[in-house]
Amino acid sequence: EVDTFMFEGHDTTTAGISWVLFLLALHPDVQERVCEEIESIFPPGDDRPATMQDLNELKLLERCIKEALRLYPSVSFFGRTLSEDVQLGGHQVPAQTIVGIHAYHVHRDERFYPDPEKFDPDRFLPENTENRHPYAYIPFTAGPRNCIGQ
């Protein structure tokens, strides 16, 4: 796990940040709102260090990050080994089968994300997430083997 924290994740973090910046550049209205949010917490000329409380107040920026990771997950495909038999799409899949999960497509399921190609940070407002299936958003995978660095 030390290796994971020290040496892994640089490329995925870079990709995630790049997608956030790209999407904000494509949506100047959202970019302006993010700038206003940041300036409300860190006024121009205020060079104090950020606190966890400050970061927790950046709600719109957090939603933009989540939406960017929904549209462009850093790890879009991962595998899992079934620990038990599973009924999947009318087929019996036996335990110990390796299955592939494509987060890119999971994140575009119209049952959970209407107009799934649209950049809409408000998908992650509390009222829009409270009834969403817990595995409908998996940019860091999910379950006991999810990304330790998320």
C-alpha positions in Angstrom: 0.0 0.0 0.0 3.0 2.3 0.6 3.9 1.7 -3.1 0.3 2.7 -4.1 0.5 5.9 -2.2 4.0 6.9 -3.2 4.3 5.8 -6.8 0.8 5.0 -8.3 -1.9 7.4 -9.3 0.2 10.1 -10.9 -1.2 9.5 -14.4 -4.7 9.0 -13.2 -4.6 12.1 -11.1 -3.2 14.1 -14.0 -5.8 12.7 -16.4 -8.6 13.6 -14.0 -7.4 17.2 -13.5 -6.9 17.6 -17.2 -10.5 16.5 -17.9 -11.9 18.9 -15.3 -9.9 21.8 -16.8 -11.0 20.9 -20.3 -14.7 20.6 -19.4 -14.6 23.9 -17.5 -12.9 25.6 -20.5 -15.8 24.2 -22.7 -18.4 25.6 -20.2 -17.4 29.1 -19.3 -20.7 29.7 -17.4 -19.8 26.8 -15.0 -16.1 28.0 -15.0 -17.3 31.5 -13.9 -19.4 30.0 -11.1 -16.4 27.9 -9.9 -14.2 31.0 -9.9 -16.8 32.9 -7.9 -17.1 30.0 -5.4 -13.3 30.0 -5.0 -13.1 33.8 -4.6 -15.8 33.7 -2.0 -13.6 31.5 0.2 -10.2 32.9 -0.9 -10.7 36.6 -1.8 -8.1 38.1 -4.1 -5.0 39.0 -2.1 -5.8 36.4 0.6 -2.8 34.0 0.5 -3.5 32.0 3.6 -3.2 28.3 3.4 -6.4 26.3 2.6 -7.9 24.4 5.5 -10.0 21.2 5.3 -13.0 23.4 6.1 -12.3 25.7 3.2 -12.0 22.7 0.8 -15.2 21.2 2.1 -17.0 24.4 1.2 -16.0 24.1 -2.5 -19.2 22.2 -3.3 -19.5 23.3 -7.0 -15.9 22.4 -7.7 -16.4 19.0 -6.1 -19.5 18.4 -8.3 -17.4 19.4 -11.4 -14.7 17.0 -10.4 -17.2 14.2 -9.9 -18.9 14.9 -13.2 -15.6 15.0 -15.1 -14.8 11.6 -13.6 -18.2 10.3 -14.6 -17.7 11.4 -18.2 -14.0 10.4 -18.4 -13.1 8.0 -15.6 -9.3 7.7 -15.1 -9.6 3.9 -15.1 -12.4 3.2 -17.5 -12.1 -0.6 -17.4 -11.3 -3.0 -14.6 -11.7 -6.7 -13.9 -13.1 -8.7 -11.0 -13.2 -12.4 -10.1 -16.7 -13.5 -9.1 -16.7 -15.0 -5.6 -20.1 -16.8 -6.2 -22.3 -17.8 -9.1 -24.2 -14.9 -10.5 -27.3 -14.6 -12.8 -26.4 -11.9 -15.3 -28.6 -10.9 -18.2 -30.3 -14.3 -18.2 -27.1 -16.2 -18.1 -25.6 -18.2 -15.2 -22.0 -17.0 -14.6 -20.0 -19.4 -12.4 -17.9 -18.4 -9.4 -14.2 -17.7 -10.2 -15.1 -16.2 -13.6 -13.2 -13.0 -14.4 -15.6 -10.3 -15.5 -14.7 -6.9 -17.0 -16.5 -3.8 -15.9 -16.5 -0.8 -18.2 -17.0 2.3 -16.0 -17.2 4.5 -19.1 -20.4 2.8 -20.1 -21.8 2.4 -16.6 -21.5 6.1 -16.2 -23.6 6.6 -19.4 -26.6 4.5 -18.3 -29.6 6.7 -19.0 -31.5 5.1 -16.2 -29.2 6.9 -13.8 -27.9 9.8 -16.0 -30.5 11.4 -18.3 -28.7 13.0 -21.3 -25.5 11.2 -20.2 -23.2 12.9 -22.7 -23.9 16.3 -21.2 -21.6 17.9 -18.7 -23.9 18.7 -15.8 -22.3 19.0 -12.3 -25.7 19.4 -10.7 -26.2 15.6 -11.2 -24.2 15.4 -8.0 -26.4 17.7 -5.9 -27.5 15.7 -2.8 -31.1 15.6 -4.0 -30.0 14.1 -7.3 -27.8 11.4 -5.8 -29.7 10.2 -2.8 -31.7 7.6 -4.7 -29.0 6.6 -7.3 -27.8 3.1 -7.2 -24.5 3.0 -5.2 -22.7 1.3 -8.1 -23.9 3.7 -10.8 -20.8 5.9 -10.1 -17.6 4.0 -9.9 -14.6 6.1 -11.0 -12.5 4.5 -8.3 -14.1 1.1 -8.7 -16.2 -0.1 -5.8 -16.4 -2.6 -3.0 -13.5 -4.0 -0.8 -11.0 -3.6 -3.6 -11.7 0.0 -4.6 -9.0 2.6 -5.1 -7.2 3.3 -1.8 -6.1 6.7 -3.1 -9.4 8.2 -4.0 
